[in-house]
Amino acid sequence: MKHIVIPALALCLSTAALAPISAVSAAAAEIPETLNQEYSVNAENNIQPRLLTRMTINMRPSETPGFIEGVAKNTFTLFSSTVYVRLYLYTSYTPETDRSKMQIEKMVMTPDLDQGQTLIVQASTNGEKKYWRTFMQFSVNGGEMKSAETETAYYDADGTLIYIIPEE
């Protein structure tokens, strides 16, 4: 029995290690076909996580009209890790692709985002059309701080997506 379990475990670990950790789905980066479709950006290409920890980030209208949400998710962690996460929503009245030229609307954090869990930051549009961007910083087991962000998206006062500003 021991002879079967050890090779099977080795196969599972090597298969998981070969998973495309930094791959980005082309579909996730495309502009939605309709303006009311949820917009999601998989920003793993900017993250370079530790082996076998995968984080994603996206932005979407809230189920509550007039609110926008930024979402960070720990999609996979093979072994036990502590994943510290800070998640920000930025806004601007002008189209900006540079986060430093935008205002922070809200920030949330968690000292440990477990596998499968999400962290959500939510802010009101305050009845105004604005450009929005979500930014995430995270650290695995106290290591180097990594970051990722979505593209800038323009939402109306009700939180309906109008369009996305493509990155250059």
N, C-alpha and C positions, 0 to 999 in steps of 0.2 A: 504494500500500500504506500509506503514511504517513497518508493521508486516512482510511483505515478504522480503523487502530490507535488514533489519538488520540481520536476520538469514542467508541470502544468502551471505552477506558480511563477516560474521563470518566464514562461511564454506570456502569461498575463502581464507581468511587469515590463517585459521588453516591448510588447505591443502598445501598452499605455505610454511608454517613454517615447515611442516613435510617432505618437499622435501629433498632428500639425498644430502645435501650441500657438504659433504666431501666424497661422493662416487666417485670412479675412475672407468671409463669404462675399463674393461679388454682388450677390443679391442684397445683402445687408447694407451695402454702400450706395445702392441705386436710389434715385429719387422715386418716391411712391407714385403710382399711376393716378391716384385720386388724392385730392387735398385732405380728405377726412381719414385717410388710411394712417395707422400708427407708424411713426417714423422711428426707426431703430438703427443705430450704428454699432457695429461690433468693432470696438477699438483695440482689439488684441494686438494688432500690428505695432502699436505704439508702446505696449506694456512691457514686453520681455520679462515675463515672470520667472520665478524659480521653477525648476523642473517640477511638473505635475501640479501646479496651481494655475488655474485659468480664471481670469476676471473679465467681465463684459460691462459695458456702459451703454445706456440709451436714454433718449428723451422722448416724451409723449404727452399728449393732452391728458389731463386727469379725468376720472369719471365724474368729478365735480366740475360743472361748467365754470369757466373763468380761471382755471388753475392749470399749471404746467408742472410736470414731474420729471425729475432726473432719477434714473435707476441704475444702481451698481449691483452686480450679482457675482457671487463666487460660484461659478458653474462647475468647477471640479477641483478637488484636492485629494490626492492619493493617500497621503499620510496626515496625521494630526498636525495642524499648523494654526498659529494665531495670525489672523489677517486683520490688521488695523486699517480702517478706511475712513477717509473724509470725502464728502460729496458736496459739490457746489452747483448752484444755478446762477448764471450770469445773464444780465440783460443790457440792451442798448436800444436807443431810439433810431439809430442809424445802422446800416448794414456793416457789421464788423466781422472779420475772420480772426482778428487778434484779440484774445481774451483780455489782455492787459488794458484794452481800450473800452472795456465793458464794466458795468457795476455788479458787485456781488449782491444778489437778492436774498439768498439764504444758503446756509451751510449746516449739514448734519454730519455726525461721525459715530462710529462704533469701534470699541476696542478689539472686537473679534467677530468677523463675518464668517460664519461657518458655511461649509459646502451646501449649495442649494438655497441659501438664504439671500434675500435682497435687502438693500438699503435704499430708501426712497427719500428724496428731498422734494418738497412741494411748495410752490409759491403762487400767489394770486397775480393775475394780469392787471389787477386794479382797474379793470375796464378799459385798458389801453392796448393798442397794437404795439408789439415790441419784437425785437430780435432776441432769441434765447440761445444759450449754450450751456451744456453740462460738462463739468470738469471733475475728475476723480484723482485722488492721491491715495496710495495704499502701500503697506509694508507687510512682508511675510516674515513672521518670527523675529521682528525687530531689525530686519535687514534694511537695505537701501530703499528709500522712498521712490516709488514708481508713479507714473501719471499717465492719464489718457483723457481724451475729451471728444465730444461729438462735434459735428459740423454745426454751424449757426443756422437756426431755423426761424422763420418769421411766423408768428401766431397772431390771430386777431384777438379782440377783446374777450371773446367767449372761450378762447383757448383752442380754436380750430387752426390747424396748420394751413398756412397760405403757400409758402414755398421754402426751399432749402437753399442756402448759399453754398455752391460747390467749392471745395478746397482747391487752391491753385497748385 
